[in-house]
Amino acid sequence: MIQVSALEFQRNFGKYQDLAQREPIAITSHGRPAFVLMPAEEYAALMTVKKRAFMTAEAEAEIIESVRRAEMDQRHEYLNELMK
């Protein structure tokens, strides 16, 4: 992730706006990360994942246990190999 000071970001907004289309830009204040610039679509995707994680954390214990015990159909075992 590219890091840039708030002052540099203000001076070259257009440059960093273009760069943010390729990778997030960390904007620092007093040497510490303060903000991140990224495309709106990427932010929306992150928020979707966050909402799903939150919903999972609130699921009833019975549902969580059922998911934990679930097994994948053997026809899809090749997918495990793809993940290695």
Number of C-alpha atoms within 10 A of each C-alpha: 9 12 16 17 17 19 12 12 18 12 11 11 13 11 10 21 16 12 15 18 14 10 14 18 21 21 22 18 13 8 11 11 15 12 13 14 16 19 14 10 9 12 11 11 10 11 12 12 11 12 11 10 11 11 10 12 11 9 11 9 10 9 10 13 11 10 10 9 7 8 8 9 7 8 7 9 10 9 11 9 8 7 6 5
